Amino acid sequence: MNRLSQRCASVMVVCLAAPHLNAVAEELRAGTAAKQFIAEYEASVRPLEIAAARADWNAQASGKDEDYKASEQAQNRLDAALADPAAFARLKQIREGLGKAEPKPEPLLARQIELLYLQYLGKQLDPELLKRMTAKSTAITQTFNVYRAKVNGQELPDSAVRKVLRESRDSAHRRAVWEASKNVGAVVEADLKELVKLRNQAAGRLGFRDFYEMQLQLGEMTKPQVLALFDKLHELMREPFRAAKSRIDAKLAADYGLAAADLRPWHYHDPFFQEPPAGYTGQLDAVYAHTDVVKLASAFYAGIGLPIDDVIDRSDLYERPGKYPHAMCNDLDREGDIRVMANVVPNHQWMSTMLHELGHAVYDKYIPRSLPYIVRIPAHTFTTEAIAMMFERLAGQPGWMQAAGLAVPDPRAIAETSAGMHRDHTLIFAAWSQVMVRFESAMYADPDQDLNRLWWDLVEKYQLVHRPDNRSAPDYASKIHIVSSPVYYHSYMMGEMLAAQLHHVIARDLLKADTDTPVYNGQSRIGDFLKARLFGPGASSRWDELVRHATGQDLSPKAMMAEIRAAGREPTQAD
């Protein structure tokens, strides 16, 4: 080849290679920009996230005005950083660049940018609007936390309200206590309606139809997807729930000397009828009456290879005035500062609750610290709910009790009670979740409608509970989750579905059990399995990918329905 031909061939190679070289350069530029943004985020925003989490913990623990104010200010500082339009414009450009880059960037880098994009997107609002939303939410939450039902001049904490609903046979007294517990709705109603409209205003400015749809999409879900799953759930659960509800009503009616048709919301043993009647738990409560349930829970988690004593040492576990009256688990820094807040008493409910909250804690604790900060969280809120729910059910199983060193006077009776309780819990909670999911969806779609009528229409349709006669009050507003954990109840129910799928895999594949209730105690293989299949990826995978990775199947209510069928119709103490 002569010199001219060689030169032409070289030019042709360069020309042919140019598009590839440009693509590689573009990918490198996008990757470099992504890494730079992440570094800046960790340097500037991460400390604000940690400060907000700690301030919120302090407020929930004390109930003091100054702590709630400090929490609000910390959240405002975090929101202001995430609302920075220049930072979001850069992030959006980086995300688009990574999407177009060839070859594709490393998946973990792209995943971090996607999660940051969703996080920043939800805050691209007028800072004053964000502050108003935070102030309103904080004020309502504080009202809930310090509110106590008042009956005949006596203030009743939440535990006392529930005790009356579990034990009293006096319908008039039950009604008075139930209505007193609901009166918090009237206290917060105006602020709640304003908060709903502020949330919708924020969603509209970001291009979403309403706040409900925005929250789902920021969690990588869609409203049609969630409602289709709940339609399937209702199809499977409707008739089994109707049968369970008829049996429960017959027992309650006999207890109160009423006809079943005369039962009203205060005749159930939970203020919202989201749990089975206490007829199940009396026998179970006796097992735990003289037990240190915190110590028991700690020993269990250590036995399955997920020790949790450091979390317990940092936690706030017993009731006092002003404190958050329920239970929660917070990971304050993704570096190990994980804490549980609870109001423990020695009974079955709190044994179950401690297993639940520490289930959240082990998920947070055993996400590898080697993962980048941004993905060092559960894949979705419902995946951590699944772990909490899978472990909480153990509190009713005689095999678990005996392995934990408890005296179980009649294991067969306990087993029958536990099976019935789990069956009814699943059915009752599924019906209750339908109310919450569909109420919030409809409330945000049209907040000016008669919300109390909507609430009771849904309660009657899905829970088959008669609305109170001659009562006009904002009972829907008495549910704190509408304020503090909006658009969250689908996560609880999806968590129940995933819990059933995970339990099926653990029982069938891991423990090779020939029973539906194998003993988990001392099985370190369970901890190893969860660390590898569920905790290990953190949020580096989308929730749907993680469910398939952990269980080999898509999320579905089928495993949950199989558990209900397996429970059968054994006679129980509740009958």
GICOR-V24644 format. One record per run of one state. SS is the DSSP state (A for helix, B for strand, O for the rest). FROM is the first residue (numbers start at 0). TO is the last residue. If there is no record, write none. Layout:
ss/from/to
SS/FROM/TO
SS/FROM/TO
This chain:
ss/from/to
O/0/1
A/2/43
O/44/44
A/45/61
O/62/63
A/64/81
O/82/83
A/84/99
O/100/105
A/106/120
O/121/125
A/126/145
O/146/147
B/148/150
O/151/152
B/153/155
O/156/156
A/157/166
O/167/169
A/170/181
O/182/182
A/183/204
O/205/209
A/210/217
O/218/221
A/222/255
O/256/258
A/259/261
O/262/263
A/264/266
O/267/279
A/280/287
O/288/291
A/292/302
O/303/307
A/308/313
O/314/314
B/315/315
O/316/326
B/327/330
O/331/336
B/337/340
O/341/346
A/347/364
O/365/371
A/372/374
O/375/379
A/380/395
O/396/396
A/397/402
O/403/409
A/410/444
O/445/449
A/450/462
O/463/473
A/474/477
O/478/479
A/480/483
O/484/487
A/488/509
O/510/522
A/523/534
O/535/541
A/542/550
O/551/556
A/557/566
O/567/574
